[in-house]
Amino acid sequence: MSFKVFIIIQACCFSVAFISAVFVLITHADDTIIARHIRTIDGDTFVADVAYPCGRALTEIKVCLINIDTPELKSKNPVARELAQLAKAFAEAKLSGAKKITLEDVHRGKDFRIVATVLVDGKDLGAELVQEGLAEEKE
């Protein structure tokens, strides 16, 4: 078997494994999922390693807060950009300092990202962002 064929087979196997892991993760959304924060993208999105109770794990998955919207970091409005930076800093501080991050009400969003209620040490991160005036609830 040539090296190119081997690489293609490996890539296909990885893709199938990844997609099946995401499918298992999403189809069993009633269970609590534990996450480990890697980096914060913006106020309502971060990257995490997630561990599902059955032993499945996914690495470097984007997680978005369900029904929460923070201003965009690339907004043309300078006030919105400043608010977006504050929201990102708030989320970063909460997530990076967390002892436990859990994901509840998990759904699959676009581009295989996870959309969920994110609890940081038992407190809803989205609700905290809204309470601080750094985000809005969306339907």
C-alpha positions as CSV (number, residue, x, y, z in Angstrom):
1,M,0.0,0.0,0.0
2,S,1.4,3.4,-0.9
3,F,1.9,6.1,1.6
4,K,-0.7,8.4,0.0
5,V,-3.4,5.6,0.2
6,F,-2.4,5.0,3.8
7,I,-2.8,8.7,4.7
8,I,-6.2,8.8,2.9
9,I,-7.5,5.7,4.8
10,Q,-6.2,7.2,8.1
11,A,-8.0,10.5,7.4
12,C,-11.2,8.7,6.5
13,C,-11.0,6.6,9.7
14,F,-10.4,9.7,11.8
15,S,-13.3,11.5,10.2
16,V,-15.7,8.6,10.8
17,A,-14.5,8.2,14.4
18,F,-14.9,12.0,15.0
19,I,-18.4,12.1,13.5
20,S,-19.6,9.1,15.4
21,A,-18.2,10.5,18.6
22,V,-20.0,13.8,18.0
23,F,-23.2,11.8,17.2
24,V,-22.9,9.8,20.4
25,L,-22.2,13.0,22.4
26,I,-25.2,14.8,20.9
27,T,-27.7,11.9,21.0
28,H,-27.2,11.4,24.7
29,A,-27.7,15.1,25.6
30,D,-29.5,14.3,28.9
31,D,-26.3,13.4,30.7
32,T,-23.8,15.9,32.1
33,I,-20.7,16.4,30.1
34,I,-17.4,17.6,31.7
35,A,-15.3,20.1,29.8
36,R,-11.7,21.4,30.2
37,H,-11.2,24.9,28.9
38,I,-8.4,25.4,26.4
39,R,-8.9,28.9,25.1
40,T,-11.6,31.6,24.8
41,I,-12.6,32.8,21.3
42,D,-15.0,35.5,22.4
43,G,-17.6,36.1,25.1
44,D,-20.0,33.3,24.1
45,T,-17.6,30.8,22.5
46,F,-14.6,28.9,23.7
47,V,-12.6,25.8,22.8
48,A,-12.5,22.8,25.2
49,D,-11.8,19.2,25.5
50,V,-15.0,17.4,26.5
51,A,-15.5,14.1,28.2
52,Y,-18.7,12.2,27.9
53,P,-19.7,9.9,30.8
54,C,-19.5,6.7,28.7
55,G,-15.8,7.3,28.2
56,R,-15.9,9.1,24.9
57,A,-13.8,12.2,24.6
58,L,-13.4,15.0,22.0
59,T,-10.5,17.4,21.8
60,E,-10.5,21.0,20.9
61,I,-14.2,21.4,20.2
62,K,-15.8,24.8,19.9
63,V,-18.5,25.3,22.6
64,C,-21.1,28.1,22.2
65,L,-23.3,29.3,25.0
66,I,-26.9,28.4,24.2
67,N,-29.3,31.4,23.6
68,I,-26.6,33.9,24.6
69,D,-25.2,36.6,22.3
70,T,-22.2,38.8,23.0
71,P,-21.0,41.7,20.8
72,E,-18.6,40.8,18.0
73,L,-14.9,41.5,18.5
74,K,-14.6,42.6,14.9
75,S,-17.6,45.0,15.1
76,K,-17.2,48.3,13.3
77,N,-18.8,50.0,16.3
78,P,-16.0,50.9,18.8
79,V,-18.4,50.7,21.8
80,A,-19.5,47.2,20.7
81,R,-15.9,46.2,20.2
82,E,-15.0,47.4,23.7
83,L,-18.0,45.5,25.2
84,A,-17.0,42.4,23.2
85,Q,-13.5,42.6,24.8
86,L,-15.0,42.9,28.2
87,A,-17.2,39.9,27.6
88,K,-14.3,37.9,26.4
89,A,-12.2,38.8,29.4
90,F,-15.0,38.0,31.8
91,A,-15.6,34.6,30.2
92,E,-11.8,33.9,30.1
93,A,-11.5,34.7,33.8
94,K,-14.4,32.5,34.7
95,L,-13.4,29.5,32.5
96,S,-9.7,29.6,33.1
97,G,-10.2,29.8,36.9
98,A,-12.9,27.1,37.0
99,K,-12.6,24.0,39.1
100,K,-15.4,22.3,37.2
101,I,-17.0,23.1,33.8
102,T,-20.1,21.2,32.9
103,L,-22.2,21.3,29.7
104,E,-25.9,20.7,29.9
105,D,-28.7,20.8,27.3
106,V,-26.2,19.9,24.7
107,H,-26.9,20.3,21.0
108,R,-24.9,20.1,17.8
109,G,-24.5,23.5,16.1
110,K,-23.1,24.4,12.8
111,D,-19.6,23.2,11.9
112,F,-19.7,20.4,14.6
113,R,-19.5,22.9,17.4
114,I,-21.4,22.2,20.6
115,V,-24.1,24.5,21.8
116,A,-24.9,24.1,25.4
117,T,-25.7,25.7,28.8
118,V,-22.3,26.1,30.4
119,L,-22.0,25.8,34.1
120,V,-18.8,27.1,35.7
121,D,-18.4,25.8,39.2
122,G,-22.2,25.4,39.3
123,K,-23.1,28.8,37.9
124,D,-24.6,29.5,34.5
125,L,-21.9,31.4,32.5
126,G,-24.5,32.8,30.1
127,A,-26.7,34.1,32.8
128,E,-23.7,35.8,34.5
129,L,-22.7,37.5,31.3
130,V,-26.3,38.8,30.9
131,Q,-26.4,39.9,34.5
132,E,-23.2,41.8,34.1
133,G,-24.6,43.6,31.0
134,L,-22.1,41.9,28.7
135,A,-24.5,39.8,26.7
136,E,-28.1,39.5,25.6
137,E,-30.4,36.5,25.7
138,K,-31.5,35.3,22.2
139,E,-34.4,33.0,21.2
